[in-house]
Amino acid sequence: MNTTRTTSKEPEMKTTAEEQAPLIDTSKMSSGQRAALEMTEAARDAASGRGSFASSLFMGRFDLSAVHPFPQQSAEDRDQGDAFLQRLEKFLREQVDPDEIDRTGEIPQRVIDQLASMGAFGIKISPSDGGLGLSQTNYCRAAVLLGSYCGNLTALLSAHQSIGVPQPLILFGTEEQKRKYLPRVAKGEISAFALTEPGVGSDPATMQTHAEPTPDGKHFLINGEKLWCTNGTKAGVIVVMAKTPPKVVNGKPKNQITAFIVEMDWPGVEVAHRCRFMGLKALYNGVVRFTNVRVPRENILLAEGKGLRVALSTLNTGRLTLPAACIGLSKRCLEIVKKWANERVQWGASIGKHAAIADKIAHMAANTFALEAMTLYTASLVDRDKHADIRLEAAMSKLWGSERSWEIVNDTMQIRGGRGYETADSLKGRGEEPVPVERLFRDSRINTIFEGSSEIMRLFIAREALDPHLSVAAGALNSQLPMKARLKAALKAGLFYAGWYPKQWLPQLALSGAQSPRCKILRRHLRYASKTSRKLARALFHAMVRFGPKLERQQVLLGRFVDIGTELFAITAACARAQSLFDSGNANEIEHTLALADYFCRSARLRIAEQFRGLHTNADRQGYRLAQDVLTGNLDWLEGGIVGKAG
Ligand SMILES: Cc1cc2nc3c(=O)[nH]c(=O)nc-3n(C[C@H](O)[C@H](O)[C@H](O)COP(=O)(O)OP(=O)(O)OC[C@H]3O[C@@H](n4cnc5c(N)ncnc54)[C@H](O)[C@@H]3O)c2cc1C
């Protein structure tokens, strides 16, 4: 385990015994839990000392200067993006029919070819390797455009370059690998990422696909089967995660996962099945089988045993495409709802005048605004520094964006009423405008599941949020350590918290770290965010004291901390962006932009208050027991009176 470390901002706490023990006490875990945790811990990109705005929130440090003034895309970068985006938009508008793609379950080859010829498969790949060389911000802008129009094309291009071969190759590829593969994938040879297996969803420790080195060590033979590989049925080259022979660490064998670049026409690679789904009907997603597939050692990404690190790091940036696509979806919904809520008259007024509908519209607009602020901010961090620690900001944008945009598309369906539930083809068939809410709804349901499900995102964010505390206090709480080491760690932790804890109670008069925004209303919300980050840090500390190592099992409780931190990030990004729009806008827009940001912050503050209440007043324990009653069959009578499974 490489997790006994400190960040540069925390005191050095290591002892020899501590260095050998995991940061998280795994002694009370089942072997399956321990294996999963140890494997992901070992693959964590600890990003020691880099820190980030979002991670600091959980320690009560509100560094406004990281977000305000809101990062501006340079005119040059914007112009470069505009040239491509204009071509892409024109092409989508004039030559792509997303309802036909949905109906037929196929993307016409001419669409794929044209996308390839305009460079859409190599947006971020450098021009020297045949790509467009655009920034992360421009890539996200392309995802916004695509997400507003066609989920199937979004998934095709995103699976290819956010998680497929280009992204891990850019991050970890050798010069030779880059020379060989980047020009191919930039030109439009489709790629994919194969991690999931029937038994491996959120838990890679149970991976069955394995790769054994040949006797001369020059090749590996891959055997196994991957499930739900997006683009897998059309790809020319894919990244495959496979178990490689275990490495002995401290006398014990440690499982290893390695990432391989595999060409789909190599002997032994077979697409065994094309999967079909509720939405994204034209996803080229399949079961890919590997039988003695001979892969040269040079096709290992990063290093043998570093596959999970490749996967997690790829996803850190890769998953930013998803919230960007969710922005596009949300904006499209807003456009649909604006028209319909104005046009549709019921009970003597347009439905937008009825408060219940207006309430939904206000939330849609506010959440869209905040999501755009969070995602653009995070993209700008990548553009400033390719090695920026965006793990939390990207995960929060994905978690929050996929959940909020799901509410948005759900509300859009509600506001469209029966027409929301009717297919675009059917609406057209009876002479109405073919508004595709039903398709958007189906296509977007997967967003909270793939690229890190909401539950796993909350665990991931909680782990990172707890990291500074674990670095300081884990030694004291870890029953796997000798008592002497625990006492020593407890003493050091006591010294740290004696300084840190009182500071979390001190009133803070001014916002630190940056010049405050000029708008009073925004300043007020940011002061709240600063104060609340310290309240969050205190509450997290209290929970650690209360639950000790068992806190890791309190998923619902940890989820509340994560949601509070995420809302604070959203408030800060929204206020900083509103100020920057204020600074550049005209008088009319200023007033409305401020109202938008103010409404968002007020709503977020109500949600935060609710989450804080839930820390103390909840029925979590009873709920857990009740769920176990359901699972063990104690409430089987509740399932009576249905047509269910016989017997
Ligand atoms: C359309 C589609 C496209 C996909 N594309 C790809 C792809 O290109 N490449 C690829 O490798 N994979 C892909 N996947 C797989 C996708 O990433 C997985 O579905 C996802 O990781 C979840 O895995 P699972 O479905 O097996 O759920 P499971 O891991 O079985 O989880 C089931 C439920 O339990 C929850 N859960 C699991 N573990 C925990 C825990 N420890 N604590 C709390 N809750 C937990 C999950 O959040 C989920 O709600 C795709 C899937 C789909 C449906």
The ligand as an SDF file (V2000), in Angstrom:
LIG
                    3D

 53 58  0  0  0  0  0  0  0  0999 V2000
  -24.6670    1.8430  -21.6720 C   0  0  0  0  0  0  0  0  0  0  0  0
  -23.4480    1.4530  -20.9200 C   0  0  0  0  0  0  0  0  0  0  0  0
  -22.1910    1.7860  -21.3980 C   0  0  0  0  0  0  0  0  0  0  0  0
  -21.0440    1.3810  -20.7070 C   0  0  0  0  0  0  0  0  0  0  0  0
  -19.8060    1.6230  -21.2540 N   0  0  0  0  0  0  0  0  0  0  0  0
  -18.7170    1.0620  -20.6670 C   0  0  0  0  0  0  0  0  0  0  0  0
  -17.4320    1.1150  -21.3010 C   0  0  0  0  0  0  0  0  0  0  0  0
  -17.2690    1.6850  -22.3750 O   0  0  0  0  0  0  0  0  0  0  0  0
  -16.3860    0.4880  -20.7020 N   0  0  0  0  0  0  0  0  0  0  0  0
  -16.5190   -0.1620  -19.5120 C   0  0  0  0  0  0  0  0  0  0  0  0
  -15.5380   -0.7000  -18.9990 O   0  0  0  0  0  0  0  0  0  0  0  0
  -17.7120   -0.1970  -18.8690 N   0  0  0  0  0  0  0  0  0  0  0  0
  -18.8080    0.3820  -19.4240 C   0  0  0  0  0  0  0  0  0  0  0  0
  -20.0360    0.3050  -18.8100 N   0  0  0  0  0  0  0  0  0  0  0  0
  -20.1240   -0.2550  -17.4820 C   0  0  0  0  0  0  0  0  0  0  0  0
  -20.4650    0.7930  -16.4400 C   0  0  0  0  0  0  0  0  0  0  0  0
  -19.3750    1.6210  -16.1900 O   0  0  0  0  0  0  0  0  0  0  0  0
  -20.9590   -0.0010  -15.2060 C   0  0  0  0  0  0  0  0  0  0  0  0
  -22.3060   -0.2880  -15.4730 O   0  0  0  0  0  0  0  0  0  0  0  0
  -20.8190    0.7520  -13.9400 C   0  0  0  0  0  0  0  0  0  0  0  0
  -19.4730    0.8050  -13.5830 O   0  0  0  0  0  0  0  0  0  0  0  0
  -21.5810    0.0800  -12.8090 C   0  0  0  0  0  0  0  0  0  0  0  0
  -21.2760   -1.2790  -12.7600 O   0  0  0  0  0  0  0  0  0  0  0  0
  -22.4670   -2.3500  -12.6600 P   0  0  0  0  0  0  0  0  0  0  0  0
  -23.5030   -1.9760  -13.6360 O   0  0  0  0  0  0  0  0  0  0  0  0
  -21.9030   -3.7100  -12.7380 O   0  0  0  0  0  0  0  0  0  0  0  0
  -23.0530   -2.0980  -11.2240 O   0  0  0  0  0  0  0  0  0  0  0  0
  -22.5590   -2.6970   -9.8100 P   0  0  0  0  0  0  0  0  0  0  0  0
  -21.1350   -2.3640   -9.5560 O   0  0  0  0  0  0  0  0  0  0  0  0
  -22.9970   -4.1100   -9.7580 O   0  0  0  0  0  0  0  0  0  0  0  0
  -23.4550   -1.8200   -8.8760 O   0  0  0  0  0  0  0  0  0  0  0  0
  -24.8690   -1.9700   -8.7700 C   0  0  0  0  0  0  0  0  0  0  0  0
  -25.3700   -0.8720   -7.8590 C   0  0  0  0  0  0  0  0  0  0  0  0
  -24.7210   -0.9670   -6.5820 O   0  0  0  0  0  0  0  0  0  0  0  0
  -24.0110    0.2340   -6.2980 C   0  0  0  0  0  0  0  0  0  0  0  0
  -22.7710   -0.1000   -5.6160 N   0  0  0  0  0  0  0  0  0  0  0  0
  -21.7820   -0.9140   -6.0550 C   0  0  0  0  0  0  0  0  0  0  0  0
  -20.7880   -0.9660   -5.1520 N   0  0  0  0  0  0  0  0  0  0  0  0
  -21.1680   -0.1930   -4.1130 C   0  0  0  0  0  0  0  0  0  0  0  0
  -20.5660    0.1500   -2.8570 C   0  0  0  0  0  0  0  0  0  0  0  0
  -19.3640   -0.3000   -2.5010 N   0  0  0  0  0  0  0  0  0  0  0  0
  -21.2470    0.9750   -2.0470 N   0  0  0  0  0  0  0  0  0  0  0  0
  -22.4500    1.4650   -2.4010 C   0  0  0  0  0  0  0  0  0  0  0  0
  -23.0620    1.1780   -3.5580 N   0  0  0  0  0  0  0  0  0  0  0  0
  -22.4260    0.3600   -4.4120 C   0  0  0  0  0  0  0  0  0  0  0  0
  -23.7850    0.9040   -7.6320 C   0  0  0  0  0  0  0  0  0  0  0  0
  -23.6520    2.2880   -7.5110 O   0  0  0  0  0  0  0  0  0  0  0  0
  -25.0670    0.5280   -8.3760 C   0  0  0  0  0  0  0  0  0  0  0  0
  -26.0940    1.3860   -8.0190 O   0  0  0  0  0  0  0  0  0  0  0  0
  -21.1820    0.6950  -19.4920 C   0  0  0  0  0  0  0  0  0  0  0  0
  -22.4520    0.3900  -19.0000 C   0  0  0  0  0  0  0  0  0  0  0  0
  -23.5660    0.7230  -19.6970 C   0  0  0  0  0  0  0  0  0  0  0  0
  -24.9090    0.3050  -19.1710 C   0  0  0  0  0  0  0  0  0  0  0  0
  1  2  1  0
  2  3  1  0
  2 52  2  0
  3  4  2  0
  4  5  1  0
  4 50  1  0
  5  6  2  0
  6  7  1  0
  6 13  1  0
  7  8  2  0
  7  9  1  0
  9 10  1  0
 10 11  2  0
 10 12  1  0
 12 13  2  0
 13 14  1  0
 14 15  1  0
 14 50  1  0
 15 16  1  0
 16 17  1  0
 16 18  1  0
 18 19  1  0
 18 20  1  0
 20 21  1  0
 20 22  1  0
 22 23  1  0
 23 24  1  0
 24 25  2  0
 24 26  1  0
 24 27  1  0
 27 28  1  0
 28 29  2  0
 28 30  1  0
 28 31  1  0
 31 32  1  0
 32 33  1  0
 33 34  1  0
 33 48  1  0
 34 35  1  0
 35 36  1  0
 35 46  1  0
 36 37  1  0
 36 45  1  0
 37 38  2  0
 38 39  1  0
 39 40  1  0
 39 45  2  0
 40 41  1  0
 40 42  2  0
 42 43  1  0
 43 44  2  0
 44 45  1  0
 46 47  1  0
 46 48  1  0
 48 49  1  0
 50 51  2  0
 51 52  1  0
 52 53  1  0
M  END
$$$$
